[in-house]
Amino acid sequence: MLLLPSSLYGLARPFLFGFDPEHAHELTLDGLARTQNTPLACAYAAPRVDDPITLAGLEFPNRVGLAAGLDKNARCIDAFAAMGFGFVEVGTVTPKAQPGNPKPRMFRLPQRDALINRLGFNNEGLDAFLANVQKARFRKNGGGGAGKKPMLLGLNIGKNAATPIERAVDDYLACLDGVYAHADYVTINISSPNTANLRTLQSDEALDALLGAIAERRQALAQRSGRRVPLFVKIAPDLDQAQVDVIAATLQRHGMDGVIATNTTLARDAVAGLPHAGEAGGLSGAPVREASNRVIAQLRAALGPSFPIIGVGGILSAADAKAKIAAGADVVQIYTGLIYRGPALVREAAQALLQQSRSTA
Ligand SMILES: Cc1cc2nc3c(=O)[nH]c(=O)nc-3n(C[C@H](O)[C@H](O)[C@H](O)COP(=O)(O)O)c2cc1C
């Protein structure tokens, strides 16, 4: 059973890599959506590693999560639950449906286990997203096996491309209102490089205003519902120490519950000269690892030992996952590693982190 996902993925990968990357992605998601909650899910299912950790008041069943952007419309939550993730983040969702940037807009750089994408938040909009989230069964069937706590679900929110950046807060508030009741945590994504000016929301005054408005709305939603949903903010790797310090202080000032570091990078030094290296967009996978780990270490230094940090960027192996924790992350997420290594990476990384936490306990 344990070998099944990796051996099957070994067969599937050359087939999938024969297609244009976005087409391969859609084929995979269609397949997962059709087979989740059926006996065919055994092709990618794996027993979930049990390594609970409490962060931001939430019990994460283990330390390995799915990063946002792989399942933008929340169609395959149960399939990812079956792969053994401790938490799954879907989105980025925007208030209205939008097509994203013109194709082609996703490129493989296999020599470096990397991708470049400039999708631009292509998604079916908040209503369709919420309908899919509500269809997911992982909370009913346990997700990790009978009697086990369900995995956690993060809902990642953004702004429409057509909304002027000065009105971005309206989009985030509309999304927050919509997703609040359905999320274990909500991620405020201000770090995609593919929506014009989005990353300017990371700068001092803009971030202060945005998080102030979001914190106020969360307070109202918490009072109305009797449930305070943790808010995480997702940031870029392309930040210097001073910028990281300001972000850290702003997150704490507004009572944010955690930070996700990092999104894709605009840097190209690690892939210079390779085919597609000159494509515009965000670079992910192995080449973003170092910058991601640097930002995580800077955040940990600035935020102190107990502020939750979710580490993401360039995890292709169990050793990479351990390095993220060593840099200062509490839990990790993967995206590009899943494309290059397949679902076996989930259990491999979760088991390595379990062993690491036992040996340092
Ligand atoms: C094709 C693609 C689409 C992505 N879309 C999103 C997104 O919609 N929202 C988001 O927060 N991050 C998005 N990301 C960023 C990932 O969640 C992750 O932060 C980044 O890829 C670094 O992790 P990795 O090296 O494991 O891929 C996307 C990444 C890729 C490769």
The ligand as an SDF file (V2000), in Angstrom:
LIG
                    3D

 31 33  0  0  0  0  0  0  0  0999 V2000
    1.0750   26.9260  -10.4460 C   0  0  0  0  0  0  0  0  0  0  0  0
    1.0790   27.5850   -9.0980 C   0  0  0  0  0  0  0  0  0  0  0  0
   -0.0220   28.3060   -8.6720 C   0  0  0  0  0  0  0  0  0  0  0  0
   -0.0320   28.9110   -7.4070 C   0  0  0  0  0  0  0  0  0  0  0  0
   -1.1370   29.5970   -6.9960 N   0  0  0  0  0  0  0  0  0  0  0  0
   -1.1760   30.1180   -5.7400 C   0  0  0  0  0  0  0  0  0  0  0  0
   -2.3430   30.7550   -5.2650 C   0  0  0  0  0  0  0  0  0  0  0  0
   -3.3700   30.8250   -5.9460 O   0  0  0  0  0  0  0  0  0  0  0  0
   -2.3130   31.2700   -4.0020 N   0  0  0  0  0  0  0  0  0  0  0  0
   -1.2070   31.1910   -3.1970 C   0  0  0  0  0  0  0  0  0  0  0  0
   -1.2520   31.6510   -2.0560 O   0  0  0  0  0  0  0  0  0  0  0  0
   -0.0890   30.5690   -3.6210 N   0  0  0  0  0  0  0  0  0  0  0  0
   -0.0530   30.0360   -4.8690 C   0  0  0  0  0  0  0  0  0  0  0  0
    1.0790   29.4010   -5.2940 N   0  0  0  0  0  0  0  0  0  0  0  0
    2.2890   29.3840   -4.4160 C   0  0  0  0  0  0  0  0  0  0  0  0
    2.4300   28.0860   -3.6230 C   0  0  0  0  0  0  0  0  0  0  0  0
    1.3550   27.9260   -2.7320 O   0  0  0  0  0  0  0  0  0  0  0  0
    3.7560   28.0650   -2.8420 C   0  0  0  0  0  0  0  0  0  0  0  0
    3.7420   29.1220   -1.9010 O   0  0  0  0  0  0  0  0  0  0  0  0
    4.9820   28.2280   -3.7320 C   0  0  0  0  0  0  0  0  0  0  0  0
    4.8160   27.5340   -4.9520 O   0  0  0  0  0  0  0  0  0  0  0  0
    6.2750   27.7190   -3.0620 C   0  0  0  0  0  0  0  0  0  0  0  0
    6.1390   26.3570   -2.6960 O   0  0  0  0  0  0  0  0  0  0  0  0
    6.6850   25.1230   -3.5930 P   0  0  0  0  0  0  0  0  0  0  0  0
    8.1190   25.4170   -3.9300 O   0  0  0  0  0  0  0  0  0  0  0  0
    6.4680   23.8970   -2.7360 O   0  0  0  0  0  0  0  0  0  0  0  0
    5.8300   25.0990   -4.8210 O   0  0  0  0  0  0  0  0  0  0  0  0
    1.1110   28.7940   -6.5690 C   0  0  0  0  0  0  0  0  0  0  0  0
    2.2170   28.0540   -7.0040 C   0  0  0  0  0  0  0  0  0  0  0  0
    2.2170   27.4530   -8.2420 C   0  0  0  0  0  0  0  0  0  0  0  0
    3.4230   26.6630   -8.6720 C   0  0  0  0  0  0  0  0  0  0  0  0
  1  2  1  0
  2  3  1  0
  2 30  2  0
  3  4  2  0
  4  5  1  0
  4 28  1  0
  5  6  2  0
  6  7  1  0
  6 13  1  0
  7  8  2  0
  7  9  1  0
  9 10  1  0
 10 11  2  0
 10 12  1  0
 12 13  2  0
 13 14  1  0
 14 15  1  0
 14 28  1  0
 15 16  1  0
 16 17  1  0
 16 18  1  0
 18 19  1  0
 18 20  1  0
 20 21  1  0
 20 22  1  0
 22 23  1  0
 23 24  1  0
 24 25  2  0
 24 26  1  0
 24 27  1  0
 28 29  2  0
 29 30  1  0
 30 31  1  0
M  END
$$$$
